[in-house]
Amino acid sequence: MPRPGREGGRRGRTAGSGPERSAQPFITRNIPPYEILGEADLKIIEDNADTILEEIGIDIKDDPDSIATFVAAGASADGARVRFPRGMCREIIQSSAPNIFTQHARNPARSVVIGGNHLVLVPAYGSPFVYSREGGRRYATIEDFRNFVKLAYMSDGLHHSGGTICEPVDLPVNKRHFDMLYSHIKYSDKAFMGSVTAPERAQDSVDMAKIVFGQDFVEDNCVLVNLINANSPMTFDSTMLGALKVYARHNQATMVSPFVVAGAMSPVTTAAVAAQSLAEGLCGMALAQLTRPGAPVIYGNFVSSMSMQSGAPTFGSPEASMVLNIGAALARRLGVPFRSAGGFTASKVPDAQAAYEAANTLQQGLMAGVNFMLHTAGWLEGGLAMGYEKFVMDADQANMLAVYANGVDMSENGQALDALREVGPGQHFLGCAHTQANFKSAFYRSNIADNNSYEQWMEDGALTAEMRAEKIYKQMLADYQAPELDPDIDHQLVSFIHDRKMSFEDSNVA
């Protein structure tokens, strides 16, 4: 069975961030997850995943070191194709991977616990474009990246700074990871993700983290989470596995996430997608444990369905929600944290389609028992764009998820028999003592929704939700105040980045 997570004392060189806010650093669920499949059906999917690993195998491209590692552990290889005895990967993972762990933030009050009954909500990731009502759709810049880090820092419903919130295409491809990581450290004190676009960039991420937290602390504790995608179907490349091994060697968390568009990168059926995704995830997580037993891993699951008319990915669909739910159940059975869901939409703007599709996936993730919800806020256009207005609209939804996850108040105050006795039949409760004592916190208050009368709405300017969100994000950026960062640490980071950038030429080749 997986060993308990290591949650050692907070050490290293850190700085606080001024006055503490009342928001919780992560969600602890007080509601049970909902599972759509029972024991027998989940076992079938696990058996099918083992059949894929045993009979079909996984291609490991251009990475003889990883192939040799698997073969030494009991797998067989035919060129790049690696096949695994039934149960081998599961046994390796369950022998050492923690089922729960802490990712430390430079401000200890912002550290997050990943796994168990906890949920961490994280901004969207990887968009080359940004969208705003004012500026439309355009390529992202480092200034956009900094803006979204600031918005995530100021959004209490988001618990994490994220990773590549958007691609700053105004910077060289081979050097922009320095600026992105520095932005997370400088403009936020929440936990953040490292670079995975090359093994050496993963090492840069670890080295920068060691400047912030201290070398020994990083080797003994998780301070970075990293997104490792399989090249579905059933393929890993040396870039992703190289980054995975760098992070695992340094005891940092790898989030192994098959990226599946059902119908193109997998069969069209839910059960087949779930089995293929599990097989790919088992392979990657096993390599992390073979690299360093006990290194944290997260089983990730990113699945979209596909329009069989156009070939475009679709989001918020019932089929993708079912795969998400099954993946969460499989992760619990395996004994590792689970990543999935988010504010997904194929819409190009934050309209009704965006709201419906995002809400469908966010709520399904909560009900399934997701632990790390990447892409919670900002996602537009199938992930091609990061939306300013969409970001704050999704952050509002994140706040609602937290309220639902808290469950039903069954205290004496929650039962409110005193109010019922005081008011009695046929009267209203507006003026009773219980209402007066509870009205400020009784119901969630959205900062996006307008609940006024039509006449009041017209008098206030007839603003749509997108218009209201535009005002909110602009005000947030105007009000932003940076968290404190130790000047010595800042100086060391700037010097490290300068020296590393000067050591090789700019390139726009990934």
C-alpha positions in Angstrom: 0.0 0.0 0.0 1.2 3.6 -0.5 3.0 5.0 2.4 1.7 8.1 4.2 2.7 11.4 2.8 5.7 13.1 4.4 4.7 16.5 5.8 7.9 17.6 7.5 8.5 20.9 9.3 8.7 24.1 7.3 12.3 25.1 6.8 14.3 26.9 4.1 14.7 30.5 3.2 11.2 31.9 2.9 9.4 35.2 3.2 5.9 36.1 4.3 3.5 38.2 2.3 2.1 40.8 4.6 -1.4 40.6 6.2 -3.1 37.2 6.1 -6.4 36.8 4.3 -9.1 34.7 5.7 -9.4 32.4 2.7 -8.4 28.7 3.2 -5.2 27.6 1.4 -7.1 24.6 -0.1 -10.5 22.9 0.1 -11.1 20.0 2.5 -14.1 18.2 1.3 -16.9 17.4 3.8 -18.9 15.6 1.1 -18.2 12.1 -0.3 -17.2 11.5 -3.9 -19.8 10.1 -6.3 -18.8 7.1 -8.3 -20.7 6.0 -11.5 -19.1 2.5 -11.6 -19.0 -0.2 -9.0 -16.3 -2.5 -7.9 -16.7 -5.1 -10.7 -16.7 -2.6 -13.5 -13.7 -0.7 -12.1 -11.8 -4.0 -11.9 -12.5 -4.7 -15.5 -11.0 -1.3 -16.5 -7.9 -2.0 -14.4 -7.6 -5.5 -16.0 -7.9 -3.9 -19.4 -5.2 -1.4 -18.6 -2.9 -4.3 -17.6 -3.8 -6.0 -20.9 -2.7 -2.9 -22.8 0.6 -2.7 -20.9 1.2 -6.5 -21.3 0.1 -7.2 -24.8 0.3 -3.9 -26.7 2.9 -2.0 -24.7 4.0 1.6 -24.6 6.4 3.2 -27.0 9.3 5.1 -25.4 10.7 7.4 -28.0 14.4 8.3 -28.1 15.0 7.5 -24.4 17.1 4.4 -24.0 17.8 5.2 -20.3 14.1 4.9 -19.4 13.7 1.7 -21.4 16.7 0.3 -19.6 15.2 1.3 -16.3 11.9 -0.5 -17.1 13.8 -3.6 -18.3 15.8 -3.8 -15.2 12.6 -3.7 -13.2 11.1 -6.7 -15.1 9.7 -5.3 -18.3 10.6 -6.4 -21.8 11.6 -4.2 -24.8 11.5 -4.6 -28.5 13.1 -1.5 -29.8 11.1 1.4 -28.5 8.2 -0.8 -27.5 8.1 -1.7 -23.9 5.8 -4.3 -22.4 5.0 -4.8 -18.8 4.0 -8.0 -16.9 0.5 -7.7 -15.4 0.5 -5.8 -12.2 4.1 -4.7 -12.5 3.5 -0.9 -12.7 0.7 -0.9 -10.1 3.0 -2.8 -7.6 5.9 -0.4 -8.1 3.6 2.6 -7.5 1.8 1.2 -4.5 5.1 0.1 -2.9 6.4 3.7 -2.5 4.2 6.5 -3.9 2.6 8.7 -1.2 -1.2 8.9 -1.2 -1.1 12.4 0.2 1.6 15.1 0.3 2.2 18.8 0.9 3.4 21.1 -1.8 5.1 23.9 0.1 4.6 27.6 -0.9 7.2 30.2 0.0 4.6 31.6 2.3 3.8 28.6 4.6 0.2 29.8 5.0 -0.3 29.1 1.3 1.1 25.6 1.2 -1.4 23.1 -0.2 -2.1 19.4 0.7 -2.7 17.3 -2.4 -4.6 14.0 -2.1 -7.1 12.5 0.3 -10.2 14.6 0.7 -8.5 17.8 -0.3 -9.0 19.9 -3.5 -6.6 22.4 -4.9 -7.9 24.8 -7.5 -5.3 26.0 -10.1 -5.4 28.4 -13.1 -5.5 27.3 -16.7 -2.3 26.3 -18.4 -0.5 26.6 -21.8 -2.5 29.1 -23.9 -0.5 30.9 -26.6 -3.3 33.6 -26.9 -5.1 35.8 -24.5 -8.6 37.3 -24.9 -10.2 40.3 -23.4 -13.3 42.3 -24.2 -11.2 45.4 -24.7 -8.4 43.9 -26.8 -9.9 40.9 -28.4 -7.8 37.8 -29.2 -4.0 38.3 -29.5 -0.7 36.6 -28.7 0.2 36.5 -25.1 3.1 38.4 -23.7 5.1 38.3 -20.5 3.1 41.2 -19.2 -0.1 39.1 -19.7 1.6 36.3 -17.8 2.4 38.6 -14.9 -1.1 39.9 -14.9 -2.6 36.4 -14.6 -0.2 35.6 -11.8 -1.4 38.7 -10.0 -5.0 37.8 -10.5 -4.5 34.3 -9.3 -2.7 35.6 -6.2 -5.6 37.9 -5.4 -8.3 35.3 -6.1 -9.1 33.6 -2.8 -10.9 30.8 -4.5 -7.7 29.8 -6.4 -5.2 28.0 -4.2 -2.2 27.8 -6.5 -0.3 30.1 -8.9 -0.2 27.5 -11.6 2.4 27.0 -14.3 2.5 28.2 -17.9 -0.7 30.3 -17.4 -0.1 31.7 -20.9 2.8 31.4 -23.3 4.8 34.7 -23.4 5.5 34.6 -27.1 7.5 37.9 -27.0 10.3 36.0 -25.3 12.6 33.3 -26.8 11.2 29.8 -26.5 14.3 28.4 -24.9 14.6 31.2 -22.2 11.0 32.2 -21.4 10.8 29.6 -18.6 13.1 31.7 -16.5 10.8 34.7 -16.7 7.7 32.6 -16.0 9.1 31.0 -12.9 10.5 34.3 -11.7 7.0 35.9 -12.1 5.4 33.2 -10.0 8.0 33.7 -7.3 8.1 37.5 -7.5 4.4 38.4 -7.9 2.8 35.6 -5.8 3.6 33.6 -2.7 1.4 30.7 -3.6 2.7 27.3 -4.7 3.7 27.1 -8.4 4.6 24.6 -11.2 7.9 24.1 -12.9 8.9 23.9 -16.6 8.7 20.6 -18.5 9.5 21.6 -22.1 13.1 20.2 -21.8 15.0 18.3 -19.1 17.4 21.2 -18.7 14.5 23.6 -18.1 13.2 21.3 -15.5 16.7 21.4 -13.8 16.6 25.3 -14.0 13.2 25.1 -12.2 14.7 23.0 -9.4 17.7 25.2 -9.1 15.6 28.3 -8.8 13.4 26.6 -6.2 16.5 25.8 -4.2 17.4 29.5 -4.2 14.0 30.3 -2.7 13.6 27.3 -0.3 17.1 26.1 0.3 18.8 23.1 -1.2 18.2 20.6 1.6 14.5 21.6 2.0 13.8 21.0 -1.7 15.5 17.5 -1.5 13.3 16.6 1.5 10.0 18.3 0.6 7.8 19.0 -2.5 7.9 22.6 -3.6 7.1 22.0 -7.4 4.3 20.2 -9.2 4.9 19.5 -12.9 2.7 18.4 -15.8 4.0 15.4 -17.7 1.8 14.5 -20.7 1.8 11.2 -22.5 1.7 11.5 -26.3 -1.4 9.5 -26.6 -2.0 6.9 -27.8 0.4 4.8 -25.7 3.6 6.9 -26.3 6.0 8.9 -24.2 8.9 11.0 -25.6 12.3 11.8 -24.2 11.3 15.4 -23.5 8.5 14.5 -21.1 10.2 11.6 -19.5 13.5 13.5 -19.2 11.7 16.3 -17.3 9.9 13.7 -15.2 13.2 12.1 -14.1 14.8 15.4 -13.2 11.9 16.3 -10.9 11.6 12.8 -9.4 15.3 12.7 -8.7 14.9 15.8 -6.6 11.7 14.5 -4.8 9.4 16.9 -6.7 5.9 15.9 -7.8 5.2 14.7 -11.3 1.6 14.8 -12.6 1.4 12.2 -15.3 -1.5 13.1 -17.5 -2.4 11.4 -20.7 -3.9 14.0 -23.1 -6.7 12.2 -25.0 -9.1 13.5 -27.6 -11.5 10.5 -27.8 -12.1 9.3 -31.3 -8.7 10.5 -32.5 -6.2 9.6 -29.8 -8.2 6.7 -28.3 -11.3 4.6 -29.2 -14.6 6.5 -28.9 -16.0 4.6 -25.9 -15.8 5.7 -22.3 -14.5 2.4 -21.0 -11.7 2.2 -23.6 -10.6 5.8 -22.9 -10.5 5.1 -19.2 -8.4 1.9 -19.6 -6.0 3.5 -22.1 -5.5 6.6 -19.9 -4.8 4.4 -16.9 -2.3 2.3 -18.7 -0.4 5.4 -19.8 -0.5 6.9 -16.4 0.7 3.7 -14.7 3.7 3.7 -17.0 4.8 7.3 -16.2 4.1 7.0 -12.5 6.1 3.7 -12.3 9.1 5.4 -13.9 9.0 8.2 -11.3 9.1 5.6 -8.5 11.9 3.7 -10.2 13.8 6.9 -10.4 13.3 7.8 -6.8 11.1 5.7 -4.6 8.7 7.9 -2.6 8.8 10.9 -5.0 5.2 12.3 -5.1 3.1 11.5 -8.2 -0.4 12.5 -9.3 -2.4 10.6 -11.8 -3.7 13.0 -14.3 -6.5 12.7 -16.7 -7.3 15.2 -19.5 -10.0 13.9 -21.8 -12.2 15.7 -24.3 -14.7 14.2 -26.8 -14.5 15.1 -30.5 -17.0 16.5 -32.9 -17.3 13.6 -35.4 -18.5 16.2 -38.0 -15.5 18.6 -37.8 -12.9 16.8 -35.8 -12.6 19.6 -33.3 -12.4 18.8 -29.6 -15.5 19.4 -27.5 -15.9 20.3 -23.8 -18.4 19.9 -21.1 -19.7 16.7 -22.7 -21.3 13.9 -20.6 -18.8 11.4 -22.1 -15.8 13.4 -20.8 -17.4 13.7 -17.4 -17.8 10.0 -17.2 -14.1 9.4 -18.0 -13.2 12.0 -15.4 -15.4 10.3 -12.7 -13.9 6.9 -13.5 -10.4 8.2 -13.4 -10.9 9.6 -9.9 -12.2 6.3 -8.7 -9.2 4.5 -10.3 -6.8 6.9 -8.6 -8.3 6.2 -5.2 -8.0 2.5 -5.8 -4.4 2.9 -6.8 -3.7 5.1 -3.8 -2.5 8.3 -5.5 -3.9 11.8 -5.8 -5.9 12.6 -9.0 -5.8 15.6 -11.3 -8.6 16.4 -13.8 -11.5 18.8 -14.6 -11.4 22.6 -15.0 -13.3 25.4 -16.5 -13.2 23.9 -20.0 -14.9 25.4 -23.0 -14.6 25.5 -26.8 -16.2 28.9 -26.9 -14.1 31.8 -28.2 -15.6 34.3 -25.8 -17.0 34.2 -22.2 -20.6 33.6 -23.4 -23.4 31.2 -22.5 -21.6 28.3 -24.1 -18.5 29.0 -22.1 -20.5 29.3 -18.9 -22.4 26.0 -19.4 -19.4 24.0 -20.5 -17.1 25.3 -17.8 -19.7 24.8 -15.0 -20.4 21.3 -16.2 -16.8 20.2 -15.9 -16.0 22.1 -12.7 -19.0 20.6 -10.9 -18.3 17.1 -12.2 -14.7 17.4 -10.9 -15.9 18.3 -7.5 -18.4 15.5 -7.3 -15.9 13.0 -8.6 -13.3 13.8 -5.9 -10.6 15.5 -7.9 -7.6 16.6 -5.8 -5.7 18.9 -8.1 -7.9 20.8 -10.6 -5.6 22.4 -13.2 -7.4 24.7 -15.7 -9.9 25.9 -13.1 -9.9 29.5 -14.3 -9.4 31.4 -17.6 -9.7 28.6 -20.2 -11.2 29.6 -23.6 -11.2 28.3 -27.2 -10.2 24.7 -26.3 -7.2 26.0 -24.3 -5.8 28.2 -27.1 -6.7 31.4 -25.3 -6.6 32.6 -21.7 -9.4 35.0 -21.0 -9.2 37.9 -18.6 -13.0 38.2 -18.0 -13.3 34.4 -18.1 -10.7 34.1 -15.4 -12.6 36.1 -12.8 -15.9 34.5 -13.8 -14.3 31.1 -13.2 -12.8 32.2 -10.0 -16.3 33.1 -8.8 -17.3 29.5 -9.7 -14.3 28.3 -7.7 -15.6 30.1 -4.6 -19.0 28.3 -5.1 -17.2 24.9 -5.3 -15.7 25.6 -1.9 -19.1 26.3 -0.4 -20.6 23.1 -1.7 -17.6 21.1 -0.6 -18.1 22.3 2.9 -21.3 20.3 3.1 -24.4 20.8 5.2 -24.2 22.6 8.5 -25.8 20.2 11.0 -24.9 22.2 14.1 -27.6 23.6 16.4 -27.4 26.9 14.5 -27.7 25.0 11.2 -30.8 23.2 12.2 -32.3 26.6 13.2 -35.1 25.2 15.4 -34.9 28.4 17.5 -35.9 30.4 14.4 -38.8 28.0 13.7 -40.0 28.3 17.3 -39.7 32.1 17.3 -41.6 32.7 14.0 -44.2 30.0 13.9 -46.7 29.4 11.1 -47.7 32.0 8.6 -45.0 34.6 9.3 -41.8 35.6 7.6 -38.2 35.1 8.9 -36.6 38.3 7.8 -36.6 40.0 11.2 -36.1 37.0 13.5 -33.0 36.7 15.7 -31.5 33.8 13.8 -31.8 35.6 10.4 -30.2 38.7 11.9 -27.3 36.7 13.3 -26.7 34.7 10.1 -27.7 36.8 7.1 -24.2 38.1 6.3 -22.8 34.6 5.8 -26.0 32.6 5.1 -25.7 32.5 1.3 -22.8 32.8 -1.2 -22.6 36.3 -2.7 -21.3 36.3 -6.3 -19.3 39.2 -7.4 -20.3 38.5 -11.0 -24.0 37.8 -11.0 -26.6 40.6 -11.0 -29.7 39.8 -9.0 -31.3 43.2 -9.0 -34.5 44.1 -10.7 -34.6 44.8 -14.5 -35.1 48.5 -13.7 -32.1 48.6 -11.4 -30.0 46.7 -13.9 -30.9 49.2 -16.6 -30.1 52.1 -14.3 -26.7 50.6 -13.5 -25.8 50.5 -17.2 -27.3 47.2 -18.4 -24.0 45.5 -17.9 -23.6 41.9 -19.1 -21.6 39.4 -17.0 -18.6 39.9 -19.3 -18.8 43.6 -18.7 -19.0 43.2 -15.0 -16.0 40.8 -15.1 -14.0 43.3 -17.1 -14.5 45.9 -14.4 -13.5 43.5 -11.7 -10.2 42.2 -13.3 -9.1 45.8 -14.1 -9.8 46.9 -10.5 -8.0 43.9 -9.2 -4.9 44.7 -11.2 -5.1 48.3 -10.1 -5.3 47.3 -6.5 -2.6 44.6 -6.6 0.2 44.8 -4.0 3.2 42.4 -4.4 3.9 40.0 -1.6 7.2 40.5 0.3 10.2 38.7 -1.2 13.5 38.6 0.7 15.8 41.0 -1.2 18.8 38.6 -1.0 16.7 35.8 -2.5 15.5 38.2 -5.2 19.1 39.2 -6.0 20.2 35.6 -6.3 17.3 34.7 -8.6 18.0 37.7 -10.9 21.7 36.8 -11.0 21.0 33.1 -11.7 18.7 34.0 -14.5 21.1 36.5 -16.0 24.0 34.0 -15.9 22.0 31.2 -17.4 20.5 33.3 -20.2 24.0 34.5 -21.1 25.3 31.0 -21.3 23.4 30.0 -24.5 22.0 31.7 -27.6 18.3 32.7 -28.0 16.2 30.3 -30.0 12.6 30.1 -31.0 12.7 26.4 -31.5 11.0 24.4 -28.7 
